[in-house]
Amino acid sequence: MMGRPVVRRVPLKHWSATEAFGFVNLTVYGYLVRVLAALLWTSWLRASMTSPVLVGSARMANGHFPLWAYRGHLWVTSTNATADDVAKKGAKTTPRYAAKEQWWWSFVDPSMRGVMEGMDRTILGLKREHQVTWAGLTKAQRSKTTSTTKGIGVRDNRYIPQWVKIHVVLRDKGRCVYCGEDDVKLLEFDHREAWSKGGSSKDPLNICLGCRPCNRRKGDRDWGWW
């Protein structure tokens, strides 16, 4: 008869996830646990912010045991432990969130990574560390920021980058922010502050999902999703 489930967090110094050529080598206590696609590892880490993810088994002195990812950490458990046991044990553990490990990092211009991280933390229910956003800047500050980003090769036109579109769809949960319409055939990307008035196409804080009827009624007026 098995005893009570055991759940233990693996100290950060005892595990690593090293990426090379699109693959990640996951090592725990000096032993290679598995080699997996970098995209899969990134996906698991992201999913682990809200619920435990079984990622393999860890080699210990007395055998191999289940290895879980939860809140960005790794956890070794007894074989009778469940996802609920891991969630209960790690409920009060501070999430380990690293922006460089997120799927969007390599797609985002360096000047916008702070904004993207703040938005990403909000989506995941984590504490925001970047409080300055495009929406909170004065016109003079926006002008300076635009000049700076243009200086490093960012051309702010009507084109909305793919990373911005993906982030906006996730944030707005695939619905029009004005009426709740979720028919993908009717949904469009809308500028909160109209592009014709200087609104950015490269800032996810200035883009939202809107259905065609709502966008037509809005015109170039400055509505918004917050």
PyMOL commands that set and color helices and strands:
alter all, ss='L'
color gray80, all
select helices_A, chain A and resi 12-14+38-47+83-90+99-101+105-107+110-124+134-136+139-151+162-172+195-197+204-206+212-218
alter helices_A, ss='H'
color red, helices_A
select strands_A, chain A and resi 7-9+15-20+23-28+31-37+53-60+63-70+73-77+187-191+207-211
alter strands_A, ss='S'
color yellow, strands_A
deselect
rebuild
show_as cartoon
